[in-house]
Amino acid sequence: MENVVKKYRERLSFTQEQLANLTGVSRQSIISIEKGHYIPTTVLALKISVVLKVRIEELFILNDEDWK
Amino acid sequence: MKSNTLPHSAKKIGLIIFLTAITIQLTAYFLLPEDSAFNTIQITRVCKVAFFVGLLIFIRSAEKKEDEYVQYCRYRAYQFAFIATIIYGIFRTYKQVNNSFFTTIDMIIAYQLLLYIVFFHLYKAGIANDENS
């Protein structure tokens, strides 16, 4: 799974710390999600999409490997 | 996601118990004479129990920000420590010199606990993550 959290976060001029505070997680969580090391739970993914004002399927994109 | 961890403040308590136990043991072993009051079997046993209890409290205490990523790192570290301990146990069984059925269980427990702590912090810091996890 790919994600464009960083792109939308920067579009709203949020720092990782601010996004972390708004979604109630640590900055390390946001770093790991942006790097693709960690796939968030549905709850956190929805929180991020609400905070970044973008639809969840635009934020997290399934790639071919996810369908195998 | 809820986890049954101890409060963050318990981490310090666990660390103090662990460090006290290990300091007493090392001091007694290296610095004090063999007939010292600290070099008795009872003191060694108490220190050994305190060593494990301290480590257990330390690893079961919540981080400052206990979120889902920390719990994910926790589960990964548990998994790694569990598998590594089995491999270590097999190795110890193969290498053991006496004919007892069980090898030194406290060594194996200490190995698992310490390995968990190391890998939990590596995962949390993002050092031991692979790209596809």
N, CA and C atoms of all chains as a GROMACS GRO file, in nm:
protein
  603
    1MET      N    1   0.084  -0.120   0.000
    1MET     CA    2   0.000   0.000   0.000
    1MET      C    3   0.087   0.124   0.000
    2GLU      N    4   0.048   0.216  -0.084
    2GLU     CA    5   0.120   0.344  -0.088
    2GLU      C    6   0.033   0.450  -0.021
    3ASN      N    7   0.098   0.557   0.022
    3ASN     CA    8   0.019   0.667   0.074
    3ASN      C    9   0.081   0.801   0.040
    4VAL      N   10  -0.004   0.902   0.035
    4VAL     CA   11   0.043   1.036   0.002
    4VAL      C   12   0.013   1.132   0.118
    5VAL      N   13   0.028   1.079   0.237
    5VAL     CA   14   0.002   1.159   0.358
    5VAL      C   15   0.092   1.282   0.361
    6LYS      N   16   0.219   1.260   0.328
    6LYS     CA   17   0.317   1.371   0.333
    6LYS      C   18   0.275   1.485   0.240
    7LYS      N   19   0.232   1.447   0.119
    7LYS     CA   20   0.193   1.547   0.019
    7LYS      C   21   0.076   1.633   0.070
    8TYR      N   22  -0.026   1.567   0.122
    8TYR     CA   23  -0.143   1.642   0.170
    8TYR      C   24  -0.114   1.716   0.300
    9ARG      N   25  -0.025   1.661   0.382
    9ARG     CA   26   0.014   1.730   0.505
    9ARG      C   27   0.086   1.860   0.471
   10GLU      N   28   0.178   1.850   0.376
   10GLU     CA   29   0.255   1.969   0.337
   10GLU      C   30   0.167   2.072   0.266
   11ARG      N   31   0.064   2.021   0.196
   11ARG     CA   32  -0.029   2.112   0.129
   11ARG      C   33  -0.100   2.202   0.230
   12LEU      N   34  -0.130   2.146   0.346
   12LEU     CA   35  -0.196   2.224   0.453
   12LEU      C   36  -0.095   2.289   0.547
   13SER      N   37   0.032   2.278   0.512
   13SER     CA   38   0.142   2.335   0.593
   13SER      C   39   0.143   2.284   0.737
   14PHE      N   40   0.107   2.158   0.753
   14PHE     CA   41   0.115   2.096   0.886
   14PHE      C   42   0.253   2.035   0.903
   15THR      N   43   0.305   2.044   1.025
   15THR     CA   44   0.427   1.967   1.055
   15THR      C   45   0.383   1.827   1.098
   16GLN      N   46   0.479   1.737   1.103
   16GLN     CA   47   0.447   1.600   1.150
   16GLN      C   48   0.395   1.604   1.293
   17GLU      N   49   0.455   1.693   1.372
   17GLU     CA   50   0.415   1.707   1.513
   17GLU      C   51   0.269   1.753   1.524
   18GLN      N   52   0.233   1.850   1.440
   18GLN     CA   53   0.095   1.901   1.443
   18GLN      C   54  -0.004   1.792   1.402
   19LEU      N   55   0.029   1.721   1.295
   19LEU     CA   56  -0.061   1.614   1.250
   19LEU      C   57  -0.072   1.505   1.357
   20ALA      N   58   0.040   1.478   1.421
   20ALA     CA   59   0.039   1.377   1.528
   20ALA      C   60  -0.053   1.421   1.642
   21ASN      N   61  -0.041   1.547   1.681
   21ASN     CA   62  -0.125   1.598   1.790
   21ASN      C   63  -0.273   1.596   1.752
   22LEU      N   64  -0.302   1.634   1.629
   22LEU     CA   65  -0.443   1.639   1.585
   22LEU      C   66  -0.506   1.501   1.573
   23THR      N   67  -0.423   1.401   1.547
   23THR     CA   68  -0.478   1.264   1.533
   23THR      C   69  -0.456   1.181   1.661
   24GLY      N   70  -0.388   1.240   1.758
   24GLY     CA   71  -0.370   1.172   1.888
   24GLY      C   72  -0.269   1.060   1.888
   25VAL      N   73  -0.169   1.071   1.802
   25VAL     CA   74  -0.062   0.969   1.802
   25VAL      C   75   0.073   1.038   1.819
   26SER      N   76   0.180   0.960   1.823
   26SER     CA   77   0.313   1.018   1.838
   26SER      C   78   0.367   1.060   1.701
   27ARG      N   79   0.466   1.147   1.703
   27ARG     CA   80   0.527   1.192   1.578
   27ARG      C   81   0.592   1.074   1.506
   28GLN      N   82   0.647   0.981   1.585
   28GLN     CA   83   0.711   0.863   1.526
   28GLN      C   84   0.611   0.782   1.443
   29SER      N   85   0.486   0.780   1.487
   29SER     CA   86   0.382   0.708   1.412
   29SER      C   87   0.363   0.772   1.274
   30ILE      N   88   0.355   0.904   1.273
   30ILE     CA   89   0.336   0.976   1.145
   30ILE      C   90   0.457   0.954   1.053
   31ILE      N   91   0.576   0.959   1.111
   31ILE     CA   92   0.698   0.936   1.033
   31ILE      C   93   0.692   0.796   0.970
   32SER      N   94   0.656   0.696   1.050
   32SER     CA   95   0.652   0.558   1.000
   32SER      C   96   0.545   0.539   0.893
   33ILE      N   97   0.432   0.607   0.910
   33ILE     CA   98   0.325   0.597   0.810
   33ILE      C   99   0.371   0.662   0.679
   34GLU      N  100   0.428   0.780   0.690
   34GLU     CA  101   0.473   0.850   0.569
   34GLU      C  102   0.581   0.773   0.494
   35LYS      N  103   0.667   0.707   0.570
   35LYS     CA  104   0.774   0.629   0.506
   35LYS      C  105   0.724   0.496   0.451
   36GLY      N  106   0.601   0.460   0.488
   36GLY     CA  107   0.545   0.332   0.441
   36GLY      C  108   0.589   0.214   0.525
   37HIS      N  109   0.648   0.241   0.641
   37HIS     CA  110   0.691   0.132   0.730
   37HIS      C  111   0.573   0.074   0.807
   38TYR      N  112   0.470   0.156   0.824
   38TYR     CA  113   0.357   0.114   0.906
   38TYR      C  114   0.226   0.151   0.839
   39ILE      N  115   0.137   0.052   0.828
   39ILE     CA  116   0.004   0.077   0.773
   39ILE      C  117  -0.090   0.102   0.891
   40PRO      N  118  -0.151   0.220   0.898
   40PRO     CA  119  -0.234   0.251   1.017
   40PRO      C  120  -0.363   0.170   1.018
   41THR      N  121  -0.425   0.165   1.136
   41THR     CA  122  -0.556   0.099   1.146
   41THR      C  123  -0.658   0.187   1.074
   42THR      N  124  -0.776   0.131   1.052
   42THR     CA  125  -0.881   0.205   0.983
   42THR      C  126  -0.916   0.334   1.059
   43VAL      N  127  -0.920   0.322   1.191
   43VAL     CA  128  -0.956   0.439   1.274
   43VAL      C  129  -0.856   0.553   1.254
   44LEU      N  130  -0.726   0.519   1.262
   44LEU     CA  131  -0.625   0.624   1.246
   44LEU      C  132  -0.624   0.678   1.103
   45ALA      N  133  -0.642   0.589   1.005
   45ALA     CA  134  -0.645   0.633   0.865
   45ALA      C  135  -0.761   0.731   0.843
   46LEU      N  136  -0.876   0.701   0.903
   46LEU     CA  137  -0.991   0.790   0.890
   46LEU      C  138  -0.965   0.924   0.959
   47LYS      N  139  -0.902   0.917   1.077
   47LYS     CA  140  -0.869   1.041   1.148
   47LYS      C  141  -0.777   1.129   1.063
   48ILE      N  142  -0.676   1.065   1.002
   48ILE     CA  143  -0.581   1.141   0.919
   48ILE      C  144  -0.655   1.204   0.800
   49SER      N  145  -0.744   1.126   0.740
   49SER     CA  146  -0.817   1.179   0.623
   49SER      C  147  -0.908   1.296   0.662
   50VAL      N  148  -0.966   1.288   0.781
   50VAL     CA  149  -1.052   1.399   0.828
   50VAL      C  150  -0.968   1.524   0.853
   51VAL      N  151  -0.855   1.505   0.922
   51VAL     CA  152  -0.768   1.619   0.954
   51VAL      C  153  -0.711   1.682   0.827
   52LEU      N  154  -0.673   1.598   0.731
   52LEU     CA  155  -0.614   1.651   0.607
   52LEU      C  156  -0.719   1.689   0.502
   53LYS      N  157  -0.846   1.669   0.537
   53LYS     CA  158  -0.959   1.706   0.450
   53LYS      C  159  -0.946   1.644   0.311
   54VAL      N  160  -0.924   1.515   0.310
   54VAL     CA  161  -0.911   1.444   0.183
   54VAL      C  162  -0.974   1.305   0.200
   55ARG      N  163  -1.030   1.252   0.091
   55ARG     CA  164  -1.093   1.120   0.100
   55ARG      C  165  -0.987   1.013   0.127
   56ILE      N  166  -1.028   0.916   0.206
   56ILE     CA  167  -0.931   0.814   0.251
   56ILE      C  168  -0.869   0.737   0.134
   57GLU      N  169  -0.948   0.711   0.030
   57GLU     CA  170  -0.894   0.634  -0.084
   57GLU      C  171  -0.797   0.716  -0.169
   58GLU      N  172  -0.799   0.847  -0.150
   58GLU     CA  173  -0.699   0.931  -0.219
   58GLU      C  174  -0.569   0.934  -0.139
   59LEU      N  175  -0.583   0.910  -0.011
   59LEU     CA  176  -0.468   0.916   0.080
   59LEU      C  177  -0.390   0.784   0.082
   60PHE      N  178  -0.465   0.675   0.082
   60PHE     CA  179  -0.403   0.542   0.086
   60PHE      C  180  -0.443   0.466  -0.040
   61ILE      N  181  -0.341   0.429  -0.116
   61ILE     CA  182  -0.367   0.368  -0.247
   61ILE      C  183  -0.320   0.223  -0.250
   62LEU      N  184  -0.410   0.135  -0.287
   62LEU     CA  185  -0.372  -0.007  -0.298
   62LEU      C  186  -0.289  -0.026  -0.425
   63ASN      N  187  -0.183  -0.105  -0.414
   63ASN     CA  188  -0.109  -0.139  -0.536
   63ASN      C  189  -0.134  -0.286  -0.574
   64ASP      N  190  -0.078  -0.329  -0.685
   64ASP     CA  191  -0.108  -0.464  -0.737
   64ASP      C  192  -0.076  -0.575  -0.636
   65GLU      N  193   0.032  -0.555  -0.562
   65GLU     CA  194   0.073  -0.659  -0.466
   65GLU      C  195  -0.032  -0.683  -0.357
   66ASP      N  196  -0.106  -0.578  -0.325
   66ASP     CA  197  -0.209  -0.591  -0.221
   66ASP      C  198  -0.323  -0.682  -0.263
   67TRP      N  199  -0.340  -0.704  -0.393
   67TRP     CA  200  -0.448  -0.788  -0.442
   67TRP      C  201  -0.409  -0.934  -0.453
   68LYS      N  202  -0.279  -0.963  -0.437
   68LYS     CA  203  -0.233  -1.103  -0.451
   68LYS      C  204  -0.257  -1.182  -0.323
   69MET      N  205  -0.744   0.119   2.023
   69MET     CA  206  -0.693  -0.012   2.066
   69MET      C  207  -0.646  -0.004   2.212
   70LYS      N  208  -0.700  -0.089   2.295
   70LYS     CA  209  -0.663  -0.087   2.437
   70LYS      C  210  -0.557  -0.195   2.463
   71SER      N  211  -0.464  -0.163   2.549
   71SER     CA  212  -0.365  -0.264   2.589
   71SER      C  213  -0.353  -0.262   2.741
   72ASN      N  214  -0.330  -0.379   2.799
   72ASN     CA  215  -0.320  -0.382   2.944
   72ASN      C  216  -0.176  -0.361   2.987
   73THR      N  217  -0.130  -0.241   2.976
   73THR     CA  218   0.004  -0.208   3.021
   73THR      C  219  -0.004  -0.132   3.153
   74LEU      N  220   0.108  -0.133   3.223
   74LEU     CA  221   0.116  -0.055   3.347
   74LEU      C  222   0.134   0.092   3.310
   75PRO      N  223   0.106   0.185   3.404
   75PRO     CA  224   0.126   0.327   3.370
   75PRO      C  225   0.272   0.358   3.340
   76HIS      N  226   0.293   0.468   3.270
   76HIS     CA  227   0.429   0.506   3.229
   76HIS      C  228   0.523   0.523   3.349
   77SER      N  229   0.467   0.570   3.461
   77SER     CA  230   0.550   0.592   3.581
   77SER      C  231   0.611   0.462   3.634
   78ALA      N  232   0.548   0.349   3.603
   78ALA     CA  233   0.601   0.220   3.650
   78ALA      C  234   0.732   0.184   3.582
   79LYS      N  235   0.758   0.246   3.469
   79LYS     CA  236   0.881   0.216   3.394
   79LYS      C  237   1.005   0.247   3.480
   80LYS      N  238   1.000   0.362   3.547
   80LYS     CA  239   1.113   0.403   3.632
   80LYS      C  240   1.130   0.306   3.748
   81ILE      N  241   1.017   0.263   3.805
   81ILE     CA  242   1.022   0.170   3.919
   81ILE      C  243   1.089   0.039   3.874
   82GLY      N  244   1.046  -0.011   3.760
   82GLY     CA  245   1.104  -0.134   3.705
   82GLY      C  246   1.253  -0.120   3.681
   83LEU      N  247   1.291  -0.005   3.626
   83LEU     CA  248   1.432   0.019   3.596
   83LEU      C  249   1.515   0.026   3.725
   84ILE      N  250   1.460   0.090   3.828
   84ILE     CA  251   1.531   0.102   3.957
   84ILE      C  252   1.549  -0.037   4.020
   85ILE      N  253   1.442  -0.118   4.018
   85ILE     CA  254   1.450  -0.253   4.075
   85ILE      C  255   1.556  -0.334   4.001
   86PHE      N  256   1.551  -0.328   3.867
   86PHE     CA  257   1.645  -0.402   3.783
   86PHE      C  258   1.790  -0.359   3.809
   87LEU      N  259   1.812  -0.227   3.810
   87LEU     CA  260   1.949  -0.176   3.829
   87LEU      C  261   2.002  -0.206   3.969
   88THR      N  262   1.914  -0.196   4.069
   88THR     CA  263   1.955  -0.226   4.207
   88THR      C  264   1.999  -0.373   4.216
   89ALA      N  265   1.916  -0.461   4.160
   89ALA     CA  266   1.946  -0.605   4.166
   89ALA      C  267   2.079  -0.636   4.098
   90ILE      N  268   2.098  -0.579   3.981
   90ILE     CA  269   2.219  -0.610   3.905
   90ILE      C  270   2.343  -0.548   3.970
   91THR      N  271   2.326  -0.428   4.030
   91THR     CA  272   2.438  -0.363   4.098
   91THR      C  273   2.481  -0.444   4.220
   92ILE      N  274   2.384  -0.488   4.299
   92ILE     CA  275   2.417  -0.568   4.419
   92ILE      C  276   2.489  -0.697   4.377
   93GLN      N  277   2.438  -0.761   4.276
   93GLN     CA  278   2.497  -0.887   4.232
   93GLN      C  279   2.638  -0.870   4.178
   94LEU      N  280   2.657  -0.768   4.095
   94LEU     CA  281   2.790  -0.745   4.037
   94LEU      C  282   2.890  -0.702   4.145
   95THR      N  283   2.844  -0.616   4.237
   95THR     CA  284   2.932  -0.571   4.345
   95THR      C  285   2.972  -0.691   4.432
   96ALA      N  286   2.873  -0.773   4.466
   96ALA     CA  287   2.901  -0.889   4.552
   96ALA      C  288   2.996  -0.986   4.481
   97TYR      N  289   2.977  -1.002   4.352
   97TYR     CA  290   3.057  -1.100   4.277
   97TYR      C  291   3.200  -1.052   4.255
   98PHE      N  292   3.216  -0.925   4.220
   98PHE     CA  293   3.349  -0.877   4.181
   98PHE      C  294   3.425  -0.808   4.293
   99LEU      N  295   3.356  -0.741   4.385
   99LEU     CA  296   3.426  -0.657   4.482
   99LEU      C  297   3.429  -0.712   4.625
  100LEU      N  298   3.325  -0.785   4.663
  100LEU     CA  299   3.318  -0.831   4.802
  100LEU      C  300   3.380  -0.970   4.818
  101PRO      N  301   3.433  -1.000   4.938
  101PRO     CA  302   3.488  -1.134   4.959
  101PRO      C  303   3.379  -1.241   4.955
  102GLU      N  304   3.419  -1.365   4.934
  102GLU     CA  305   3.322  -1.474   4.916
  102GLU      C  306   3.234  -1.496   5.039
  103ASP      N  307   3.290  -1.468   5.159
  103ASP     CA  308   3.211  -1.489   5.281
  103ASP      C  309   3.131  -1.364   5.322
  104SER      N  310   3.120  -1.269   5.232
  104SER     CA  311   3.044  -1.148   5.261
  104SER      C  312   2.894  -1.180   5.276
  105ALA      N  313   2.825  -1.090   5.353
  105ALA     CA  314   2.681  -1.112   5.375
  105ALA      C  315   2.601  -1.104   5.246
  106PHE      N  316   2.656  -1.036   5.144
  106PHE     CA  317   2.586  -1.022   5.016
  106PHE      C  318   2.610  -1.140   4.923
  107ASN      N  319   2.702  -1.228   4.962
  107ASN     CA  320   2.733  -1.340   4.874
  107ASN      C  321   2.666  -1.470   4.917
  108THR      N  322   2.546  -1.458   4.970
  108THR     CA  323   2.474  -1.579   5.012
  108THR      C  324   2.376  -1.622   4.902
  109ILE      N  325   2.334  -1.747   4.911
  109ILE     CA  326   2.239  -1.799   4.811
  109ILE      C  327   2.108  -1.720   4.817
  110GLN      N  328   2.066  -1.683   4.941
  110GLN     CA  329   1.940  -1.609   4.956
  110GLN      C  330   1.946  -1.474   4.885
  111ILE      N  331   2.057  -1.403   4.907
  111ILE     CA  332   2.072  -1.271   4.843
  111ILE      C  333   2.072  -1.288   4.691
  112THR      N  334   2.143  -1.388   4.641
  112THR     CA  335   2.148  -1.413   4.497
  112THR      C  336   2.009  -1.441   4.443
  113ARG      N  337   1.933  -1.522   4.516
  113ARG     CA  338   1.796  -1.555   4.471
  113ARG      C  339   1.708  -1.431   4.467
  114VAL      N  340   1.717  -1.352   4.575
  114VAL     CA  341   1.636  -1.230   4.580
  114VAL      C  342   1.673  -1.137   4.464
  115CYS      N  343   1.804  -1.124   4.439
  115CYS     CA  344   1.850  -1.038   4.329
  115CYS      C  345   1.802  -1.091   4.195
  116LYS      N  346   1.805  -1.222   4.180
  116LYS     CA  347   1.763  -1.282   4.053
  116LYS      C  348   1.613  -1.256   4.029
  117VAL      N  349   1.535  -1.274   4.135
  117VAL     CA  350   1.390  -1.249   4.123
  117VAL      C  351   1.367  -1.100   4.094
  118ALA      N  352   1.440  -1.014   4.167
  118ALA     CA  353   1.424  -0.868   4.146
  118ALA      C  354   1.466  -0.830   4.004
  119PHE      N  355   1.568  -0.894   3.953
  119PHE     CA  356   1.616  -0.871   3.815
  119PHE      C  357   1.501  -0.896   3.716
  120PHE      N  358   1.434  -1.010   3.730
  120PHE     CA  359   1.327  -1.046   3.637
  120PHE      C  360   1.201  -0.961   3.660
  121VAL      N  361   1.169  -0.938   3.786
  121VAL     CA  362   1.049  -0.857   3.815
  121VAL      C  363   1.069  -0.715   3.761
  122GLY      N  364   1.188  -0.659   3.785
  122GLY     CA  365   1.220  -0.525   3.735
  122GLY      C  366   1.209  -0.516   3.584
  123LEU      N  367   1.264  -0.615   3.516
  123LEU     CA  368   1.258  -0.617   3.369
  123LEU      C  369   1.114  -0.632   3.321
  124LEU      N  370   1.039  -0.718   3.389
  124LEU     CA  371   0.900  -0.741   3.351
  124LEU      C  372   0.817  -0.613   3.367
  125ILE      N  373   0.838  -0.544   3.478
  125ILE     CA  374   0.765  -0.417   3.500
  125ILE      C  375   0.805  -0.316   3.392
  126PHE      N  376   0.936  -0.313   3.362
  126PHE     CA  377   0.988  -0.219   3.261
  126PHE      C  378   0.924  -0.242   3.125
  127ILE      N  379   0.916  -0.368   3.083
  127ILE     CA  380   0.864  -0.394   2.948
  127ILE      C  381   0.712  -0.385   2.942
  128ARG      N  382   0.643  -0.401   3.055
  128ARG     CA  383   0.497  -0.393   3.053
  128ARG      C  384   0.446  -0.252   3.084
  129SER      N  385   0.537  -0.157   3.102
  129SER     CA  386   0.495  -0.018   3.129
  129SER      C  387   0.471   0.055   2.998
  130ALA      N  388   0.369   0.139   3.000
  130ALA     CA  389   0.335   0.214   2.879
  130ALA      C  390   0.443   0.317   2.846
  131GLU      N  391   0.455   0.347   2.719
  131GLU     CA  392   0.543   0.455   2.675
  131GLU      C  393   0.473   0.588   2.707
  132LYS      N  394   0.548   0.697   2.693
  132LYS     CA  395   0.489   0.828   2.722
  132LYS      C  396   0.363   0.849   2.636
  133LYS      N  397   0.374   0.814   2.509
  133LYS     CA  398   0.259   0.821   2.418
  133LYS      C  399   0.234   0.679   2.368
  134GLU      N  400   0.142   0.612   2.432
  134GLU     CA  401   0.115   0.472   2.397
  134GLU      C  402   0.008   0.467   2.288
  135ASP      N  403   0.049   0.472   2.164
  135ASP     CA  404  -0.048   0.470   2.055
  135ASP      C  405  -0.041   0.336   1.980
  136GLU      N  406  -0.115   0.326   1.870
  136GLU     CA  407  -0.122   0.198   1.800
  136GLU      C  408   0.013   0.157   1.738
  137TYR      N  409   0.095   0.256   1.701
  137TYR     CA  410   0.225   0.223   1.644
  137TYR      C  411   0.318   0.161   1.749
  138VAL      N  412   0.311   0.214   1.870
  138VAL     CA  413   0.392   0.159   1.980
  138VAL      C  414   0.349   0.014   2.007
  139GLN      N  415   0.217  -0.008   2.005
  139GLN     CA  416   0.167  -0.145   2.026
  139GLN      C  417   0.207  -0.238   1.914
  140TYR      N  418   0.210  -0.187   1.793
  140TYR     CA  419   0.255  -0.265   1.678
  140TYR      C  420   0.403  -0.304   1.696
  141CYS      N  421   0.483  -0.207   1.740
  141CYS     CA  422   0.626  -0.234   1.766
  141CYS      C  423   0.641  -0.337   1.877
  142ARG      N  424   0.554  -0.324   1.979
  142ARG     CA  425   0.556  -0.416   2.091
  142ARG      C  426   0.530  -0.560   2.043
  143TYR      N  427   0.428  -0.578   1.961
  143TYR     CA  428   0.394  -0.712   1.913
  143TYR      C  429   0.505  -0.769   1.825
  144ARG      N  430   0.563  -0.683   1.742
  144ARG     CA  431   0.672  -0.730   1.656
  144ARG      C  432   0.792  -0.773   1.739
  145ALA      N  433   0.822  -0.694   1.843
  145ALA     CA  434   0.936  -0.726   1.929
  145ALA      C  435   0.910  -0.855   2.007
  146TYR      N  436   0.785  -0.873   2.054
  146TYR     CA  437   0.748  -0.999   2.122
  146TYR      C  438   0.771  -1.117   2.028
  147GLN      N  439   0.723  -1.101   1.907
  147GLN     CA  440   0.732  -1.208   1.807
  147GLN      C  441   0.880  -1.244   1.781
  148PHE      N  442   0.960  -1.140   1.760
  148PHE     CA  443   1.101  -1.163   1.731
  148PHE      C  444   1.170  -1.230   1.851
  149ALA      N  445   1.144  -1.176   1.972
  149ALA     CA  446   1.209  -1.230   2.092
  149ALA      C  447   1.167  -1.375   2.115
  150PHE      N  448   1.040  -1.406   2.087
  150PHE     CA  449   0.989  -1.543   2.105
  150PHE      C  450   1.062  -1.641   2.013
  151ILE      N  451   1.069  -1.607   1.886
  151ILE     CA  452   1.133  -1.696   1.789
  151ILE      C  453   1.283  -1.709   1.820
  152ALA      N  454   1.347  -1.595   1.849
  152ALA     CA  455   1.491  -1.596   1.877
  152ALA      C  456   1.521  -1.678   2.002
  153THR      N  457   1.430  -1.674   2.100
  153THR     CA  458   1.451  -1.751   2.222
  153THR      C  459   1.440  -1.900   2.196
  154ILE      N  460   1.348  -1.939   2.110
  154ILE     CA  461   1.336  -2.082   2.076
  154ILE      C  462   1.464  -2.129   2.008
  155ILE      N  463   1.515  -2.048   1.916
  155ILE     CA  464   1.639  -2.084   1.846
  155ILE      C  465   1.754  -2.094   1.947
  156TYR      N  466   1.760  -1.995   2.038
  156TYR     CA  467   1.863  -1.995   2.142
  156TYR      C  468   1.849  -2.118   2.232
  157GLY      N  469   1.724  -2.152   2.266
  157GLY     CA  470   1.697  -2.270   2.350
  157GLY      C  471   1.744  -2.398   2.282
  158ILE      N  472   1.719  -2.409   2.152
  158ILE     CA  473   1.763  -2.527   2.076
  158ILE      C  474   1.915  -2.535   2.076
  159PHE      N  475   1.977  -2.418   2.054
  159PHE     CA  476   2.124  -2.411   2.053
  159PHE      C  477   2.181  -2.453   2.188
  160ARG      N  478   2.120  -2.401   2.298
  160ARG     CA  479   2.167  -2.434   2.434
  160ARG      C  480   2.149  -2.584   2.463
  161THR      N  481   2.039  -2.640   2.415
  161THR     CA  482   2.013  -2.782   2.436
  161THR      C  483   2.120  -2.866   2.367
  162TYR      N  484   2.153  -2.826   2.246
  162TYR     CA  485   2.254  -2.898   2.169
  162TYR      C  486   2.391  -2.888   2.234
  163LYS      N  487   2.418  -2.768   2.290
  163LYS     CA  488   2.552  -2.741   2.344
  163LYS      C  489   2.567  -2.780   2.492
  164GLN      N  490   2.458  -2.821   2.558
  164GLN     CA  491   2.467  -2.842   2.703
  164GLN      C  492   2.562  -2.957   2.737
  165VAL      N  493   2.632  -2.938   2.850
  165VAL     CA  494   2.734  -3.037   2.886
  165VAL      C  495   2.678  -3.146   2.977
  166ASN      N  496   2.590  -3.108   3.070
  166ASN     CA  497   2.536  -3.211   3.159
  166ASN      C  498   2.415  -3.280   3.093
  167ASN      N  499   2.361  -3.377   3.162
  167ASN     CA  500   2.256  -3.458   3.101
  167ASN      C  501   2.115  -3.420   3.149
  168SER      N  502   2.102  -3.300   3.209
  168SER     CA  503   1.970  -3.260   3.260
  168SER      C  504   1.876  -3.230   3.143
  169PHE      N  505   1.747  -3.252   3.168
  169PHE     CA  506   1.648  -3.234   3.061
  169PHE      C  507   1.632  -3.086   3.026
  170PHE      N  508   1.626  -3.001   3.130
  170PHE     CA  509   1.608  -2.858   3.106
  170PHE      C  510   1.743  -2.785   3.116
  171THR      N  511   1.763  -2.691   3.028
  171THR     CA  512   1.882  -2.607   3.038
  171THR      C  513   1.850  -2.492   3.132
  172THR      N  514   1.948  -2.404   3.156
  172THR     CA  515   1.930  -2.297   3.254
  172THR      C  516   1.818  -2.204   3.209
  173ILE      N  517   1.705  -2.220   3.273
  173ILE     CA  518   1.584  -2.147   3.231
  173ILE      C  519   1.599  -1.996   3.253
  174ASP      N  520   1.668  -1.957   3.361
  174ASP     CA  521   1.679  -1.812   3.387
  174ASP      C  522   1.761  -1.740   3.281
  175MET      N  523   1.860  -1.810   3.226
  175MET     CA  524   1.938  -1.751   3.117
  175MET      C  525   1.849  -1.726   2.996
  176ILE      N  526   1.763  -1.823   2.970
  176ILE     CA  527   1.674  -1.814   2.854
  176ILE      C  528   1.571  -1.701   2.873
  177ILE      N  529   1.518  -1.690   2.996
  177ILE     CA  530   1.420  -1.583   3.023
  177ILE      C  531   1.488  -1.446   3.010
  178ALA      N  532   1.607  -1.434   3.068
  178ALA     CA  533   1.680  -1.307   3.060
  178ALA      C  534   1.709  -1.270   2.915
  179TYR      N  535   1.747  -1.368   2.837
  179TYR     CA  536   1.776  -1.348   2.695
  179TYR      C  537   1.652  -1.295   2.623
  180GLN      N  538   1.536  -1.358   2.651
  180GLN     CA  539   1.412  -1.317   2.585
  180GLN      C  540   1.373  -1.174   2.625
  181LEU      N  541   1.380  -1.144   2.754
  181LEU     CA  542   1.339  -1.012   2.801
  181LEU      C  543   1.430  -0.902   2.744
  182LEU      N  544   1.561  -0.927   2.748
  182LEU     CA  545   1.655  -0.826   2.700
  182LEU      C  546   1.643  -0.807   2.549
  183LEU      N  547   1.624  -0.917   2.478
  183LEU     CA  548   1.608  -0.911   2.333
  183LEU      C  549   1.482  -0.832   2.297
  184TYR      N  550   1.375  -0.855   2.374
  184TYR     CA  551   1.251  -0.781   2.351
  184TYR      C  552   1.275  -0.631   2.366
  185ILE      N  553   1.345  -0.593   2.474
  185ILE     CA  554   1.367  -0.450   2.500
  185ILE      C  555   1.447  -0.386   2.385
  186VAL      N  556   1.553  -0.455   2.344
  186VAL     CA  557   1.638  -0.402   2.236
  186VAL      C  558   1.555  -0.385   2.108
  187PHE      N  559   1.482  -0.490   2.070
  187PHE     CA  560   1.410  -0.484   1.943
  187PHE      C  561   1.288  -0.393   1.948
  188PHE      N  562   1.226  -0.380   2.063
  188PHE     CA  563   1.114  -0.287   2.076
  188PHE      C  564   1.162  -0.144   2.047
  189HIS      N  565   1.278  -0.109   2.104
  189HIS     CA  566   1.328   0.027   2.084
  189HIS      C  567   1.382   0.048   1.943
  190LEU      N  568   1.436  -0.059   1.884
  190LEU     CA  569   1.481  -0.047   1.744
  190LEU      C  570   1.362  -0.026   1.651
  191TYR      N  571   1.255  -0.103   1.672
  191TYR     CA  572   1.135  -0.089   1.588
  191TYR      C  573   1.072   0.048   1.609
  192LYS      N  574   1.066   0.089   1.735
  192LYS     CA  575   1.002   0.217   1.768
  192LYS      C  576   1.077   0.335   1.703
  193ALA      N  577   1.209   0.323   1.701
  193ALA     CA  578   1.289   0.429   1.640
  193ALA      C  579   1.291   0.419   1.488
  194GLY      N  580   1.230   0.312   1.436
  194GLY     CA  581   1.225   0.295   1.291
  194GLY      C  582   1.354   0.242   1.233
  195ILE      N  583   1.443   0.192   1.318
  195ILE     CA  584   1.574   0.144   1.269
  195ILE      C  585   1.561   0.005   1.208
  196ALA      N  586   1.481  -0.082   1.270
  196ALA     CA  587   1.475  -0.221   1.224
  196ALA      C  588   1.353  -0.248   1.134
  197ASN      N  589   1.293  -0.142   1.079
  197ASN     CA  590   1.176  -0.164   0.994
  197ASN      C  591   1.216  -0.198   0.852
  198ASP      N  592   1.138  -0.290   0.792
  198ASP     CA  593   1.162  -0.314   0.651
  198ASP      C  594   1.054  -0.241   0.573
  199GLU      N  595   1.077  -0.223   0.445
  199GLU     CA  596   0.989  -0.139   0.363
  199GLU      C  597   0.849  -0.195   0.345
  200ASN      N  598   0.834  -0.328   0.348
  200ASN     CA  599   0.705  -0.388   0.315
  200ASN      C  600   0.619  -0.423   0.435
  201SER      N  601   0.663  -0.388   0.556
  201SER     CA  602   0.585  -0.427   0.673
  201SER      C  603   0.460  -0.342   0.686
   0.00000   0.00000   0.00000
